[in-house]
Amino acid sequence: MAKKKYPNIAARFGPRYGATLRKRWNLVMIKRVKKYECPRCMHKKVVRVSVGVWRCKKCGYTFAGGAYEPVIIRRGVK
Ligand SMILES: [Zn+2]
């Protein structure tokens, strides 16, 4: 099976900061920029507004999630 390829947006750093650090930074940044599925209208239009704030560009639904990916937090549910 072929290894999954990610776009290397850490290439801008050149040889600096170490390969491991660049790889980890790359994975986080990909999650941040990626569009996610809206929990209300199910369209893949959710983008990050700021840290922990996510908004659907289709229906305008704004919700809190994780800092780098929109994790749906269910409060009071174990
Ligand atoms: Zn939506």
N, CA, C, O and the ligand as a Tripos MOL2 file, in Angstrom:
@<TRIPOS>MOLECULE
protein
  313   311    79     0     0
PROTEIN
NO_CHARGES

@<TRIPOS>ATOM
      1 N           0.8410   -1.1970    0.0000 N.3       1 MET1
      2 CA          0.0000    0.0000    0.0000 C.3       1 MET1
      3 C           0.8780    1.2500    0.0000 C.2       1 MET1
      4 O           1.8490    1.3530    0.7500 O.2       1 MET1
      5 N           0.5110    2.1840   -0.8530 N.am      2 ALA2
      6 CA          1.3080    3.4070   -0.9470 C.3       2 ALA2
      7 C           1.0930    4.2690    0.2830 C.2       2 ALA2
      8 O          -0.0020    4.3120    0.8420 O.2       2 ALA2
      9 N           2.1280    4.9430    0.6900 N.am      3 LYS3
     10 CA          2.0580    5.8400    1.8360 C.3       3 LYS3
     11 C           1.2190    7.0590    1.4580 C.2       3 LYS3
     12 O           1.3150    7.5740    0.3440 O.2       3 LYS3
     13 N           0.4000    7.5090    2.4010 N.am      4 LYS4
     14 CA         -0.4470    8.6680    2.1240 C.3       4 LYS4
     15 C           0.4110    9.9320    2.0120 C.2       4 LYS4
     16 O           1.2770   10.1990    2.8450 O.2       4 LYS4
     17 N           0.1380   10.6980    0.9500 N.am      5 LYS5
     18 CA          0.9500   11.8890    0.7250 C.3       5 LYS5
     19 C           0.2190   13.1470    1.1860 C.2       5 LYS5
     20 O          -0.9650   13.3270    0.9000 O.2       5 LYS5
     21 N           0.9300   14.0090    1.8990 N.am      6 TYR6
     22 CA          0.3730   15.2780    2.3250 C.3       6 TYR6
     23 C           1.1030   16.3940    1.5830 C.2       6 TYR6
     24 O           2.2880   16.2550    1.2780 O.2       6 TYR6
     25 N           0.4130   17.5030    1.2860 N.am      7 PRO7
     26 CA          1.1350   18.6240    0.7010 C.3       7 PRO7
     27 C           2.1440   19.1740    1.7090 C.2       7 PRO7
     28 O           1.8130   19.3840    2.8760 O.2       7 PRO7
     29 N           3.3480   19.4010    1.2610 N.am      8 ASN8
     30 CA          4.4000   19.8480    2.1730 C.3       8 ASN8
     31 C           4.4080   21.3640    2.2800 C.2       8 ASN8
     32 O           5.1700   22.0350    1.5850 O.2       8 ASN8
     33 N           3.5460   21.9150    3.1640 N.am      9 ILE9
     34 CA          3.5270   23.3600    3.3320 C.3       9 ILE9
     35 C           4.6390   23.8260    4.2640 C.2       9 ILE9
     36 O           4.8560   25.0260    4.4280 O.2       9 ILE9
     37 N           5.3330   22.8850    4.8680 N.am     10 ALA10
     38 CA          6.4690   23.2450    5.7180 C.3      10 ALA10
     39 C           7.7370   23.4510    4.8880 C.2      10 ALA10
     40 O           8.8010   23.7400    5.4360 O.2      10 ALA10
     41 N           7.6210   23.3030    3.5690 N.am     11 ALA11
     42 CA          8.7800   23.4790    2.6880 C.3      11 ALA11
     43 C           9.3160   24.9000    2.7540 C.2      11 ALA11
     44 O          10.4750   25.1520    2.4250 O.2      11 ALA11
     45 N           8.4550   25.8360    3.1870 N.am     12 ARG12
     46 CA          8.8670   27.2380    3.2800 C.3      12 ARG12
     47 C           9.9870   27.4420    4.2930 C.2      12 ARG12
     48 O          10.7080   28.4370    4.2290 O.2      12 ARG12
     49 N          10.1380   26.4940    5.2390 N.am     13 PHE13
     50 CA         11.1730   26.6280    6.2520 C.3      13 PHE13
     51 C          12.5330   26.1420    5.7770 C.2      13 PHE13
     52 O          13.5430   26.3400    6.4520 O.2      13 PHE13
     53 N          12.5550   25.4940    4.5950 N.am     14 GLY14
     54 CA         13.8150   24.9740    4.0830 C.3      14 GLY14
     55 C          14.3540   23.9040    5.0100 C.2      14 GLY14
     56 O          13.5830   23.0760    5.4960 O.2      14 GLY14
     57 N          15.6700   23.8920    5.2750 N.am     15 PRO15
     58 CA         16.2370   22.8500    6.1200 C.3      15 PRO15
     59 C          16.1590   23.1840    7.6140 C.2      15 PRO15
     60 O          16.6870   22.4360    8.4370 O.2      15 PRO15
     61 N          15.5120   24.2870    7.9730 N.am     16 ARG16
     62 CA         15.5450   24.7430    9.3690 C.3      16 ARG16
     63 C          14.5900   23.9700   10.2920 C.2      16 ARG16
     64 O          13.6460   23.3310    9.8270 O.2      16 ARG16
     65 N          14.8390   24.0360   11.5580 N.am     17 TYR17
     66 CA         14.0130   23.5620   12.6940 C.3      17 TYR17
     67 C          13.9420   22.0460   12.8650 C.2      17 TYR17
     68 O          13.3610   21.5890   13.8490 O.2      17 TYR17
     69 N          14.4890   21.2640   11.9800 N.am     18 GLY18
     70 CA         14.5020   19.8100   12.1550 C.3      18 GLY18
     71 C          13.3380   19.1340   11.4540 C.2      18 GLY18
     72 O          12.2370   19.6820   11.3900 O.2      18 GLY18
     73 N          13.5840   17.9470   10.9330 N.am     19 ALA19
     74 CA         12.6010   17.2380   10.1130 C.3      19 ALA19
     75 C          11.3750   16.8340   10.9150 C.2      19 ALA19
     76 O          10.2550   16.9530   10.4180 O.2      19 ALA19
     77 N          11.5540   16.3630   12.1370 N.am     20 THR20
     78 CA         10.4300   15.8960   12.9530 C.3      20 THR20
     79 C           9.4760   17.0400   13.2650 C.2      20 THR20
     80 O           8.2580   16.8980   13.1570 O.2      20 THR20
     81 N          10.0460   18.1700   13.6510 N.am     21 LEU21
     82 CA          9.2440   19.3410   13.9870 C.3      21 LEU21
     83 C           8.4890   19.8420   12.7660 C.2      21 LEU21
     84 O           7.3180   20.2050   12.8730 O.2      21 LEU21
     85 N           9.1330   19.8660   11.6190 N.am     22 ARG22
     86 CA          8.4690   20.3310   10.3810 C.3      22 ARG22
     87 C           7.3220   19.4030   10.0190 C.2      22 ARG22
     88 O           6.2630   19.8610    9.5880 O.2      22 ARG22
     89 N           7.5250   18.0990   10.1920 N.am     23 LYS23
     90 CA          6.4800   17.1220    9.8650 C.3      23 LYS23
     91 C           5.2580   17.3180   10.7580 C.2      23 LYS23
     92 O           4.1250   17.3100   10.2760 O.2      23 LYS23
     93 N           5.4890   17.4940   12.0590 N.am     24 ARG24
     94 CA          4.3840   17.6700   12.9970 C.3      24 ARG24
     95 C           3.6480   18.9750   12.7290 C.2      24 ARG24
     96 O           2.4190   19.0090   12.7760 O.2      24 ARG24
     97 N           4.3700   20.0330   12.4530 N.am     25 TRP25
     98 CA          3.7750   21.3320   12.1520 C.3      25 TRP25
     99 C           2.9120   21.2220   10.9020 C.2      25 TRP25
    100 O           1.8210   21.7870   10.8350 O.2      25 TRP25
    101 N           3.4070   20.4990    9.9280 N.am     26 ASN26
    102 CA          2.7080   20.2980    8.6630 C.3      26 ASN26
    103 C           1.3520   19.6410    8.8890 C.2      26 ASN26
    104 O           0.3520   20.0860    8.3250 O.2      26 ASN26
    105 N           1.3020   18.5960    9.7000 N.am     27 LEU27
    106 CA          0.0530   17.8690    9.9530 C.3      27 LEU27
    107 C          -0.9800   18.7580   10.6480 C.2      27 LEU27
    108 O          -2.1660   18.7040   10.3250 O.2      27 LEU27
    109 N          -0.5310   19.5680   11.5960 N.am     28 VAL28
    110 CA         -1.4300   20.4550   12.3240 C.3      28 VAL28
    111 C          -1.9910   21.5250   11.3880 C.2      28 VAL28
    112 O          -3.1840   21.8260   11.4210 O.2      28 VAL28
    113 N          -1.1190   22.0970   10.5510 N.am     29 MET29
    114 CA         -1.5410   23.1660    9.6530 C.3      29 MET29
    115 C          -2.5370   22.6590    8.6070 C.2      29 MET29
    116 O          -3.4540   23.3850    8.2220 O.2      29 MET29
    117 N          -2.3620   21.4250    8.1510 N.am     30 ILE30
    118 CA         -3.2870   20.8380    7.1890 C.3      30 ILE30
    119 C          -4.6720   20.7090    7.8190 C.2      30 ILE30
    120 O          -5.6780   21.0010    7.1730 O.2      30 ILE30
    121 N          -4.7260   20.2760    9.0720 N.am     31 LYS31
    122 CA         -5.9890   20.1600    9.7900 C.3      31 LYS31
    123 C          -6.6640   21.5210    9.9340 C.2      31 LYS31
    124 O          -7.8850   21.6280    9.8230 O.2      31 LYS31
    125 N          -5.8820   22.5380   10.1750 N.am     32 ARG32
    126 CA         -6.4060   23.8740   10.4150 C.3      32 ARG32
    127 C          -7.0480   24.4610    9.1670 C.2      32 ARG32
    128 O          -8.1130   25.0730    9.2430 O.2      32 ARG32
    129 N          -6.4090   24.2780    8.0320 N.am     33 VAL33
    130 CA         -6.8460   24.9180    6.7930 C.3      33 VAL33
    131 C          -7.9660   24.1280    6.1010 C.2      33 VAL33
    132 O          -8.7680   24.6890    5.3540 O.2      33 VAL33
    133 N          -8.0010   22.8200    6.3660 N.am     34 LYS34
    134 CA         -8.9740   21.9260    5.7290 C.3      34 LYS34
    135 C         -10.4290   22.3560    5.9600 C.2      34 LYS34
    136 O         -10.7550   22.9380    6.9950 O.2      34 LYS34
    137 N         -11.2950   22.0650    4.9880 N.am     35 LYS35
    138 CA        -12.7280   22.3280    5.1670 C.3      35 LYS35
    139 C         -13.3870   21.0880    5.7580 C.2      35 LYS35
    140 O         -13.0910   19.9590    5.3670 O.2      35 LYS35
    141 N         -14.2990   21.3270    6.7180 N.am     36 TYR36
    142 CA        -14.9470   20.2200    7.4050 C.3      36 TYR36
    143 C         -16.4480   20.1910    7.1420 C.2      36 TYR36
    144 O         -17.0280   21.1670    6.6670 O.2      36 TYR36
    145 N         -17.0560   19.0730    7.4560 N.am     37 GLU37
    146 CA        -18.4970   18.9100    7.2540 C.3      37 GLU37
    147 C         -19.2680   19.6490    8.3460 C.2      37 GLU37
    148 O         -18.9260   19.5680    9.5260 O.2      37 GLU37
    149 N         -20.3140   20.3690    7.9360 N.am     38 CYS38
    150 CA        -21.1370   21.1180    8.8780 C.3      38 CYS38
    151 C         -22.0680   20.1700    9.6250 C.2      38 CYS38
    152 O         -22.7330   19.3440    9.0000 O.2      38 CYS38
    153 N         -22.1270   20.2750   10.9800 N.am     39 PRO39
    154 CA        -23.0130   19.3770   11.7330 C.3      39 PRO39
    155 C         -24.4980   19.6980   11.5400 C.2      39 PRO39
    156 O         -25.3510   18.9020   11.9310 O.2      39 PRO39
    157 N         -24.8190   20.8490   10.9470 N.am     40 ARG40
    158 CA        -26.2120   21.2250   10.7550 C.3      40 ARG40
    159 C         -26.6990   20.9430    9.3270 C.2      40 ARG40
    160 O         -27.7190   20.2810    9.1380 O.2      40 ARG40
    161 N         -25.9630   21.4500    8.3160 N.am     41 CYS41
    162 CA        -26.4540   21.2970    6.9400 C.3      41 CYS41
    163 C         -25.6850   20.2220    6.1640 C.2      41 CYS41
    164 O         -26.0100   19.9400    5.0110 O.2      41 CYS41
    165 N         -24.6660   19.6210    6.7920 N.am     42 MET42
    166 CA        -23.9080   18.5170    6.2110 C.3      42 MET42
    167 C         -23.0790   18.8770    4.9680 C.2      42 MET42
    168 O         -22.5800   17.9930    4.2720 O.2      42 MET42
    169 N         -22.9390   20.1770    4.6990 N.am     43 HIS43
    170 CA        -22.0850   20.5710    3.5840 C.3      43 HIS43
    171 C         -20.6360   20.6860    4.0730 C.2      43 HIS43
    172 O         -20.3820   20.9970    5.2370 O.2      43 HIS43
    173 N         -19.7120   20.4340    3.1750 N.am     44 LYS44
    174 CA        -18.2930   20.5230    3.5470 C.3      44 LYS44
    175 C         -17.8330   21.9690    3.4350 C.2      44 LYS44
    176 O         -17.0720   22.3230    2.5350 O.2      44 LYS44
    177 N         -18.3070   22.8050    4.3660 N.am     45 LYS45
    178 CA        -18.0680   24.2380    4.2460 C.3      45 LYS45
    179 C         -17.6050   24.8710    5.5520 C.2      45 LYS45
    180 O         -17.5900   26.0960    5.6720 O.2      45 LYS45
    181 N         -17.2320   24.0610    6.5210 N.am     46 VAL46
    182 CA        -16.8470   24.6110    7.8180 C.3      46 VAL46
    183 C         -15.3850   25.0400    7.7940 C.2      46 VAL46
    184 O         -14.4980   24.2400    7.4980 O.2      46 VAL46
    185 N         -15.1430   26.3090    8.1090 N.am     47 VAL47
    186 CA        -13.7720   26.8310    8.1480 C.3      47 VAL47
    187 C         -13.4850   27.4180    9.5270 C.2      47 VAL47
    188 O         -14.3990   27.7440   10.2850 O.2      47 VAL47
    189 N         -12.2070   27.5430    9.8290 N.am     48 ARG48
    190 CA        -11.7950   28.0520   11.1330 C.3      48 ARG48
    191 C         -11.8160   29.5760   11.1270 C.2      48 ARG48
    192 O         -11.1890   30.2070   10.2760 O.2      48 ARG48
    193 N         -12.5380   30.1660   12.0790 N.am     49 VAL49
    194 CA        -12.6060   31.6150   12.1920 C.3      49 VAL49
    195 C         -11.4420   32.1150   13.0350 C.2      49 VAL49
    196 O         -10.7060   33.0140   12.6260 O.2      49 VAL49
    197 N         -11.2800   31.5210   14.2260 N.am     50 SER50
    198 CA        -10.1160   31.8040   15.0600 C.3      50 SER50
    199 C          -9.9310   30.5890   15.9640 C.2      50 SER50
    200 O         -10.5330   29.5440   15.7190 O.2      50 SER50
    201 N          -9.1010   30.7110   17.0110 N.am     51 VAL51
    202 CA         -8.8020   29.5440   17.8330 C.3      51 VAL51
    203 C         -10.0810   28.9750   18.4460 C.2      51 VAL51
    204 O         -10.7250   29.6440   19.2530 O.2      51 VAL51
    205 N         -10.4500   27.7710   18.0810 N.am     52 GLY52
    206 CA        -11.6050   27.0960   18.6780 C.3      52 GLY52
    207 C         -12.9500   27.5280   18.1240 C.2      52 GLY52
    208 O         -13.9810   27.0090   18.5530 O.2      52 GLY52
    209 N         -12.9700   28.4670   17.1780 N.am     53 VAL53
    210 CA        -14.2330   28.9360   16.6140 C.3      53 VAL53
    211 C         -14.3510   28.5010   15.1610 C.2      53 VAL53
    212 O         -13.4790   28.7990   14.3460 O.2      53 VAL53
    213 N         -15.4300   27.7970   14.8370 N.am     54 TRP54
    214 CA        -15.6360   27.2660   13.4930 C.3      54 TRP54
    215 C         -16.9520   27.7520   12.9310 C.2      54 TRP54
    216 O         -17.9480   27.8280   13.6510 O.2      54 TRP54
    217 N         -16.9670   28.0840   11.6440 N.am     55 ARG55
    218 CA        -18.1870   28.5840   11.0410 C.3      55 ARG55
    219 C         -18.4290   27.9160    9.6930 C.2      55 ARG55
    220 O         -17.5120   27.6830    8.9060 O.2      55 ARG55
    221 N         -19.7330   27.6120    9.4600 N.am     56 CYS56
    222 CA        -20.1300   27.0400    8.1800 C.3      56 CYS56
    223 C         -20.3990   28.1730    7.1980 C.2      56 CYS56
    224 O         -21.1760   29.0820    7.4930 O.2      56 CYS56
    225 N         -19.7580   28.1220    6.0260 N.am     57 LYS57
    226 CA        -19.9130   29.1810    5.0440 C.3      57 LYS57
    227 C         -21.2230   29.0450    4.2710 C.2      57 LYS57
    228 O         -21.6310   29.9510    3.5440 O.2      57 LYS57
    229 N         -21.8740   27.8910    4.4460 N.am     58 LYS58
    230 CA        -23.1200   27.6430    3.7150 C.3      58 LYS58
    231 C         -24.3110   28.1890    4.4980 C.2      58 LYS58
    232 O         -25.1070   28.9590    3.9620 O.2      58 LYS58
    233 N         -24.4360   27.7880    5.7780 N.am     59 CYS59
    234 CA        -25.6200   28.1700    6.5520 C.3      59 CYS59
    235 C         -25.3000   29.1590    7.6730 C.2      59 CYS59
    236 O         -26.2100   29.6190    8.3620 O.2      59 CYS59
    237 N         -24.0230   29.4920    7.8650 N.am     60 GLY60
    238 CA        -23.6570   30.4900    8.8680 C.3      60 GLY60
    239 C         -23.5950   29.9690   10.2880 C.2      60 GLY60
    240 O         -23.4040   30.7420   11.2260 O.2      60 GLY60
    241 N         -23.7520   28.6740   10.4570 N.am     61 TYR61
    242 CA        -23.7260   28.0620   11.7810 C.3      61 TYR61
    243 C         -22.3360   28.1900   12.3910 C.2      61 TYR61
    244 O         -21.3530   27.7260   11.8130 O.2      61 TYR61
    245 N         -22.2560   28.8220   13.5610 N.am     62 THR62
    246 CA        -20.9760   29.0120   14.2430 C.3      62 THR62
    247 C         -20.9680   28.1940   15.5260 C.2      62 THR62
    248 O         -21.9350   28.2170   16.2880 O.2      62 THR62
    249 N         -19.8840   27.4770   15.7630 N.am     63 PHE63
    250 CA        -19.8070   26.6610   16.9590 C.3      63 PHE63
    251 C         -18.3800   26.5720   17.4700 C.2      63 PHE63
    252 O         -17.4240   26.8630   16.7510 O.2      63 PHE63
    253 N         -18.2540   26.1610   18.7420 N.am     64 ALA64
    254 CA        -16.9390   26.0010   19.3450 C.3      64 ALA64
    255 C         -16.4430   24.5860   19.1230 C.2      64 ALA64
    256 O         -17.2180   23.6310   19.1730 O.2      64 ALA64
    257 N         -15.1770   24.4580   18.8810 N.am     65 GLY65
    258 CA        -14.5860   23.1480   18.6740 C.3      65 GLY65
    259 C         -13.1590   23.1670   19.1510 C.2      65 GLY65
    260 O         -12.7940   23.9780   20.0020 O.2      65 GLY65
    261 N         -12.3540   22.2890   18.6150 N.am     66 GLY66
    262 CA        -10.9510   22.2670   18.9860 C.3      66 GLY66
    263 C         -10.2050   23.4290   18.3440 C.2      66 GLY66
    264 O         -10.7330   24.1080   17.4630 O.2      66 GLY66
    265 N          -8.9750   23.6520   18.7950 N.am     67 ALA67
    266 CA         -8.1840   24.7600   18.2820 C.3      67 ALA67
    267 C          -7.8000   24.5580   16.8250 C.2      67 ALA67
    268 O          -7.7720   25.5110   16.0470 O.2      67 ALA67
    269 N          -7.5030   23.3190   16.4570 N.am     68 TYR68
    270 CA         -7.0120   23.0690   15.1050 C.3      68 TYR68
    271 C          -7.9130   22.1740   14.2710 C.2      68 TYR68
    272 O          -7.6880   22.0080   13.0730 O.2      68 TYR68
    273 N          -8.9320   21.5950   14.8960 N.am     69 GLU69
    274 CA         -9.9440   20.8550   14.1410 C.3      69 GLU69
    275 C         -11.2580   20.8820   14.9120 C.2      69 GLU69
    276 O         -11.2490   20.8600   16.1420 O.2      69 GLU69
    277 N         -12.3880   20.9310   14.2070 N.am     70 PRO70
    278 CA        -13.6680   21.1190   14.8970 C.3      70 PRO70
    279 C         -14.1720   19.8610   15.5850 C.2      70 PRO70
    280 O         -14.9690   19.1110   15.0220 O.2      70 PRO70
    281 N         -13.7070   19.6350   16.7980 N.am     71 VAL71
    282 CA        -14.1750   18.4930   17.5770 C.3      71 VAL71
    283 C         -15.5090   18.8850   18.2200 C.2      71 VAL71
    284 O         -15.6100   19.9310   18.8610 O.2      71 VAL71
    285 N         -16.5120   18.0550   18.0480 N.am     72 ILE72
    286 CA        -17.8030   18.3460   18.6650 C.3      72 ILE72
    287 C         -17.7500   17.8800   20.1220 C.2      72 ILE72
    288 O         -17.6360   16.6880   20.4040 O.2      72 ILE72
    289 N         -17.8350   18.8330   21.0260 N.am     73 ILE73
    290 CA        -17.7730   18.5290   22.4570 C.3      73 ILE73
    291 C         -19.1890   18.3240   22.9820 C.2      73 ILE73
    292 O         -20.0240   19.2240   22.8880 O.2      73 ILE73
    293 N         -19.4630   17.1400   23.5360 N.am     74 ARG74
    294 CA        -20.7890   16.8580   24.0790 C.3      74 ARG74
    295 C         -20.7130   17.0140   25.5800 C.2      74 ARG74
    296 O         -20.1590   16.1660   26.2800 O.2      74 ARG74
    297 N         -21.2730   18.1030   26.0650 N.am     75 ARG75
    298 CA        -21.2100   18.3820   27.5060 C.3      75 ARG75
    299 C         -22.2630   17.5680   28.2540 C.2      75 ARG75
    300 O         -23.4040   17.4420   27.8090 O.2      75 ARG75
    301 N         -21.8600   17.0210   29.3910 N.am     76 GLY76
    302 CA        -22.7810   16.2690   30.2160 C.3      76 GLY76
    303 C         -22.9920   14.8510   29.7480 C.2      76 GLY76
    304 O         -23.7030   14.0840   30.3980 O.2      76 GLY76
    305 N         -22.3920   14.4880   28.6360 N.am     77 VAL77
    306 CA        -22.5420   13.1280   28.1030 C.3      77 VAL77
    307 C         -21.2160   12.4010   28.2660 C.2      77 VAL77
    308 O         -20.1690   12.8770   27.8280 O.2      77 VAL77
    309 N         -21.2820   11.2590   28.8950 N.am     78 LYS78
    310 CA        -20.0450   10.5200   29.0950 C.3      78 LYS78
    311 C         -19.8100    9.4860   28.0050 C.2      78 LYS78
    312 O         -18.8030    8.7780   28.0340 O.2      78 LYS78
    313 ZN        -23.8980   24.4410    7.4860 Zn       79 ZN79
@<TRIPOS>BOND
     1     1     2 1
     2     2     3 1
     3     3     4 2
     4     3     5 am
     5     5     6 1
     6     6     7 1
     7     7     8 2
     8     7     9 am
     9     9    10 1
    10    10    11 1
    11    11    12 2
    12    11    13 am
    13    13    14 1
    14    14    15 1
    15    15    16 2
    16    15    17 am
    17    17    18 1
    18    18    19 1
    19    19    20 2
    20    19    21 am
    21    21    22 1
    22    22    23 1
    23    23    24 2
    24    23    25 am
    25    25    26 1
    26    26    27 1
    27    27    28 2
    28    27    29 am
    29    29    30 1
    30    30    31 1
    31    31    32 2
    32    31    33 am
    33    33    34 1
    34    34    35 1
    35    35    36 2
    36    35    37 am
    37    37    38 1
    38    38    39 1
    39    39    40 2
    40    39    41 am
    41    41    42 1
    42    42    43 1
    43    43    44 2
    44    43    45 am
    45    45    46 1
    46    46    47 1
    47    47    48 2
    48    47    49 am
    49    49    50 1
    50    50    51 1
    51    51    52 2
    52    51    53 am
    53    53    54 1
    54    54    55 1
    55    55    56 2
    56    55    57 am
    57    57    58 1
    58    58    59 1
    59    59    60 2
    60    59    61 am
    61    61    62 1
    62    62    63 1
    63    63    64 2
    64    63    65 am
    65    65    66 1
    66    66    67 1
    67    67    68 2
    68    67    69 am
    69    69    70 1
    70    70    71 1
    71    71    72 2
    72    71    73 am
    73    73    74 1
    74    74    75 1
    75    75    76 2
    76    75    77 am
    77    77    78 1
    78    78    79 1
    79    79    80 2
    80    79    81 am
    81    81    82 1
    82    82    83 1
    83    83    84 2
    84    83    85 am
    85    85    86 1
    86    86    87 1
    87    87    88 2
    88    87    89 am
    89    89    90 1
    90    90    91 1
    91    91    92 2
    92    91    93 am
    93    93    94 1
    94    94    95 1
    95    95    96 2
    96    95    97 am
    97    97    98 1
    98    98    99 1
    99    99   100 2
   100    99   101 am
   101   101   102 1
   102   102   103 1
   103   103   104 2
   104   103   105 am
   105   105   106 1
   106   106   107 1
   107   107   108 2
   108   107   109 am
   109   109   110 1
   110   110   111 1
   111   111   112 2
   112   111   113 am
   113   113   114 1
   114   114   115 1
   115   115   116 2
   116   115   117 am
   117   117   118 1
   118   118   119 1
   119   119   120 2
   120   119   121 am
   121   121   122 1
   122   122   123 1
   123   123   124 2
   124   123   125 am
   125   125   126 1
   126   126   127 1
   127   127   128 2
   128   127   129 am
   129   129   130 1
   130   130   131 1
   131   131   132 2
   132   131   133 am
   133   133   134 1
   134   134   135 1
   135   135   136 2
   136   135   137 am
   137   137   138 1
   138   138   139 1
   139   139   140 2
   140   139   141 am
   141   141   142 1
   142   142   143 1
   143   143   144 2
   144   143   145 am
   145   145   146 1
   146   146   147 1
   147   147   148 2
   148   147   149 am
   149   149   150 1
   150   150   151 1
   151   151   152 2
   152   151   153 am
   153   153   154 1
   154   154   155 1
   155   155   156 2
   156   155   157 am
   157   157   158 1
   158   158   159 1
   159   159   160 2
   160   159   161 am
   161   161   162 1
   162   162   163 1
   163   163   164 2
   164   163   165 am
   165   165   166 1
   166   166   167 1
   167   167   168 2
   168   167   169 am
   169   169   170 1
   170   170   171 1
   171   171   172 2
   172   171   173 am
   173   173   174 1
   174   174   175 1
   175   175   176 2
   176   175   177 am
   177   177   178 1
   178   178   179 1
   179   179   180 2
   180   179   181 am
   181   181   182 1
   182   182   183 1
   183   183   184 2
   184   183   185 am
   185   185   186 1
   186   186   187 1
   187   187   188 2
   188   187   189 am
   189   189   190 1
   190   190   191 1
   191   191   192 2
   192   191   193 am
   193   193   194 1
   194   194   195 1
   195   195   196 2
   196   195   197 am
   197   197   198 1
   198   198   199 1
   199   199   200 2
   200   199   201 am
   201   201   202 1
   202   202   203 1
   203   203   204 2
   204   203   205 am
   205   205   206 1
   206   206   207 1
   207   207   208 2
   208   207   209 am
   209   209   210 1
   210   210   211 1
   211   211   212 2
   212   211   213 am
   213   213   214 1
   214   214   215 1
   215   215   216 2
   216   215   217 am
   217   217   218 1
   218   218   219 1
   219   219   220 2
   220   219   221 am
   221   221   222 1
   222   222   223 1
   223   223   224 2
   224   223   225 am
   225   225   226 1
   226   226   227 1
   227   227   228 2
   228   227   229 am
   229   229   230 1
   230   230   231 1
   231   231   232 2
   232   231   233 am
   233   233   234 1
   234   234   235 1
   235   235   236 2
   236   235   237 am
   237   237   238 1
   238   238   239 1
   239   239   240 2
   240   239   241 am
   241   241   242 1
   242   242   243 1
   243   243   244 2
   244   243   245 am
   245   245   246 1
   246   246   247 1
   247   247   248 2
   248   247   249 am
   249   249   250 1
   250   250   251 1
   251   251   252 2
   252   251   253 am
   253   253   254 1
   254   254   255 1
   255   255   256 2
   256   255   257 am
   257   257   258 1
   258   258   259 1
   259   259   260 2
   260   259   261 am
   261   261   262 1
   262   262   263 1
   263   263   264 2
   264   263   265 am
   265   265   266 1
   266   266   267 1
   267   267   268 2
   268   267   269 am
   269   269   270 1
   270   270   271 1
   271   271   272 2
   272   271   273 am
   273   273   274 1
   274   274   275 1
   275   275   276 2
   276   275   277 am
   277   277   278 1
   278   278   279 1
   279   279   280 2
   280   279   281 am
   281   281   282 1
   282   282   283 1
   283   283   284 2
   284   283   285 am
   285   285   286 1
   286   286   287 1
   287   287   288 2
   288   287   289 am
   289   289   290 1
   290   290   291 1
   291   291   292 2
   292   291   293 am
   293   293   294 1
   294   294   295 1
   295   295   296 2
   296   295   297 am
   297   297   298 1
   298   298   299 1
   299   299   300 2
   300   299   301 am
   301   301   302 1
   302   302   303 1
   303   303   304 2
   304   303   305 am
   305   305   306 1
   306   306   307 1
   307   307   308 2
   308   307   309 am
   309   309   310 1
   310   310   311 1
   311   311   312 2
@<TRIPOS>SUBSTRUCTURE
     1 MET1         2 RESIDUE 1 A MET
     2 ALA2         6 RESIDUE 1 A ALA
     3 LYS3        10 RESIDUE 1 A LYS
     4 LYS4        14 RESIDUE 1 A LYS
     5 LYS5        18 RESIDUE 1 A LYS
     6 TYR6        22 RESIDUE 1 A TYR
     7 PRO7        26 RESIDUE 1 A PRO
     8 ASN8        30 RESIDUE 1 A ASN
     9 ILE9        34 RESIDUE 1 A ILE
    10 ALA10       38 RESIDUE 1 A ALA
    11 ALA11       42 RESIDUE 1 A ALA
    12 ARG12       46 RESIDUE 1 A ARG
    13 PHE13       50 RESIDUE 1 A PHE
    14 GLY14       54 RESIDUE 1 A GLY
    15 PRO15       58 RESIDUE 1 A PRO
    16 ARG16       62 RESIDUE 1 A ARG
    17 TYR17       66 RESIDUE 1 A TYR
    18 GLY18       70 RESIDUE 1 A GLY
    19 ALA19       74 RESIDUE 1 A ALA
    20 THR20       78 RESIDUE 1 A THR
    21 LEU21       82 RESIDUE 1 A LEU
    22 ARG22       86 RESIDUE 1 A ARG
    23 LYS23       90 RESIDUE 1 A LYS
    24 ARG24       94 RESIDUE 1 A ARG
    25 TRP25       98 RESIDUE 1 A TRP
    26 ASN26      102 RESIDUE 1 A ASN
    27 LEU27      106 RESIDUE 1 A LEU
    28 VAL28      110 RESIDUE 1 A VAL
    29 MET29      114 RESIDUE 1 A MET
    30 ILE30      118 RESIDUE 1 A ILE
    31 LYS31      122 RESIDUE 1 A LYS
    32 ARG32      126 RESIDUE 1 A ARG
    33 VAL33      130 RESIDUE 1 A VAL
    34 LYS34      134 RESIDUE 1 A LYS
    35 LYS35      138 RESIDUE 1 A LYS
    36 TYR36      142 RESIDUE 1 A TYR
    37 GLU37      146 RESIDUE 1 A GLU
    38 CYS38      150 RESIDUE 1 A CYS
    39 PRO39      154 RESIDUE 1 A PRO
    40 ARG40      158 RESIDUE 1 A ARG
    41 CYS41      162 RESIDUE 1 A CYS
    42 MET42      166 RESIDUE 1 A MET
    43 HIS43      170 RESIDUE 1 A HIS
    44 LYS44      174 RESIDUE 1 A LYS
    45 LYS45      178 RESIDUE 1 A LYS
    46 VAL46      182 RESIDUE 1 A VAL
    47 VAL47      186 RESIDUE 1 A VAL
    48 ARG48      190 RESIDUE 1 A ARG
    49 VAL49      194 RESIDUE 1 A VAL
    50 SER50      198 RESIDUE 1 A SER
    51 VAL51      202 RESIDUE 1 A VAL
    52 GLY52      206 RESIDUE 1 A GLY
    53 VAL53      210 RESIDUE 1 A VAL
    54 TRP54      214 RESIDUE 1 A TRP
    55 ARG55      218 RESIDUE 1 A ARG
    56 CYS56      222 RESIDUE 1 A CYS
    57 LYS57      226 RESIDUE 1 A LYS
    58 LYS58      230 RESIDUE 1 A LYS
    59 CYS59      234 RESIDUE 1 A CYS
    60 GLY60      238 RESIDUE 1 A GLY
    61 TYR61      242 RESIDUE 1 A TYR
    62 THR62      246 RESIDUE 1 A THR
    63 PHE63      250 RESIDUE 1 A PHE
    64 ALA64      254 RESIDUE 1 A ALA
    65 GLY65      258 RESIDUE 1 A GLY
    66 GLY66      262 RESIDUE 1 A GLY
    67 ALA67      266 RESIDUE 1 A ALA
    68 TYR68      270 RESIDUE 1 A TYR
    69 GLU69      274 RESIDUE 1 A GLU
    70 PRO70      278 RESIDUE 1 A PRO
    71 VAL71      282 RESIDUE 1 A VAL
    72 ILE72      286 RESIDUE 1 A ILE
    73 ILE73      290 RESIDUE 1 A ILE
    74 ARG74      294 RESIDUE 1 A ARG
    75 ARG75      298 RESIDUE 1 A ARG
    76 GLY76      302 RESIDUE 1 A GLY
    77 VAL77      306 RESIDUE 1 A VAL
    78 LYS78      310 RESIDUE 1 A LYS
    79 ZN79       313 GROUP 0 **** ****
